[in-house]
Amino acid sequence: DIYFLNFLPSNYNDPKLRLINLNNNKLRFLNFTSNIYLVKLKDLFLAHNQIEYLSQNNFRNLSSLENLDLSNNKILKIERNTFGIRSLKILNLRTLNLDSNFTFDLSSFTTSLT
């Protein structure tokens, strides 16, 4: 049997952790707000999941994050200031299903989209 993650484990507490790859799972919701120990995390790969909603709180404790891949998800809503991380250099939002969004304003993003 092949098992997929349906939720993000809350025990990522290694302060030395620099990369998390959770591509190709069934994640629908994110919660990194309780992971205050991920201060050195630079790369977060969340492509090919079922993430539907991004809150401005999802990534606020990831102050060293440079590379965030959210490609190929089913994002229905992105809150303003979700990607307001100063260290963020690469934000991959390719191939998102944004059909349910009435408007999608990219002017609030401080990071260039690649």
C-alpha positions in Angstrom: 0.0 0.0 0.0 1.1 3.6 -0.7 0.2 6.1 1.9 -0.1 9.8 1.4 -0.1 12.7 3.9 -3.5 14.3 4.3 -2.3 16.8 6.9 0.9 18.5 7.8 2.7 16.8 10.7 3.1 19.2 13.6 6.4 17.7 14.8 8.8 19.4 12.4 10.8 21.0 15.3 14.4 20.5 14.2 16.0 24.0 14.2 18.6 22.7 11.7 16.0 21.7 9.1 16.6 23.6 5.8 14.5 21.7 3.3 11.0 20.1 3.5 9.7 18.2 0.5 6.1 17.3 0.7 5.4 17.1 -3.0 2.9 14.6 -4.3 0.7 14.1 -1.3 -2.9 14.9 -0.5 -2.3 18.0 1.7 -5.4 20.2 1.8 -4.5 22.6 4.7 -1.2 24.1 5.9 -0.2 25.1 9.4 3.3 26.2 9.9 2.3 28.7 12.7 3.1 26.2 15.4 6.5 25.4 14.0 8.5 28.2 15.6 11.7 26.1 15.3 11.8 26.2 11.5 13.9 29.4 11.6 16.5 28.1 9.1 14.1 26.5 6.6 15.0 27.7 3.2 13.2 25.4 0.8 9.6 24.2 1.0 8.1 22.0 -1.7 4.4 21.6 -1.6 3.7 20.9 -5.3 1.0 18.4 -6.5 -1.1 18.4 -3.4 -4.7 19.5 -2.9 -4.1 22.7 -1.0 -7.2 24.9 -1.4 -6.6 27.9 0.9 -3.6 30.0 1.8 -3.7 32.3 4.8 -1.3 35.1 5.6 -0.4 33.1 8.7 0.6 29.9 6.9 4.2 31.0 6.4 4.7 33.8 8.9 7.2 31.8 11.1 9.3 30.8 8.2 11.5 33.9 8.3 14.4 32.3 6.3 12.3 30.8 3.5 13.7 31.5 0.1 12.1 28.9 -2.2 8.4 28.1 -2.0 6.8 25.7 -4.6 3.0 25.6 -4.6 2.6 24.5 -8.2 -0.2 22.2 -9.3 -2.5 22.7 -6.4 -6.2 23.5 -6.2 -6.0 26.9 -4.6 -9.4 28.5 -4.2 -8.3 31.5 -2.1 -5.1 33.4 -1.3 -5.3 35.9 1.5 -3.6 39.3 1.1 0.0 39.3 2.4 0.3 35.6 2.3 3.7 35.8 0.6 5.0 38.8 2.6 8.2 37.0 3.6 11.2 39.2 3.0 13.6 36.4 2.4 11.4 34.8 -0.3 13.2 34.7 -3.7 11.4 32.0 -5.6 7.7 31.5 -5.6 6.3 28.9 -7.9 2.6 29.2 -8.6 2.5 27.4 -11.9 -0.5 25.4 -13.0 -2.9 26.4 -10.3 -6.6 25.9 -10.5 -7.9 29.5 -9.8 -11.3 28.9 -11.5 -13.2 29.7 -8.3 -11.5 33.0 -7.7 -13.7 36.0 -8.7 -10.7 38.3 -8.7 -7.0 37.6 -8.2 -4.9 40.7 -7.4 -1.2 40.1 -7.7 -0.3 43.7 -6.7 -0.1 42.8 -3.0 2.8 40.3 -3.6 6.2 41.6 -2.8 8.0 38.7 -4.6 8.2 38.2 -8.3 6.5 35.2 -9.7 8.6 32.7 -11.6 
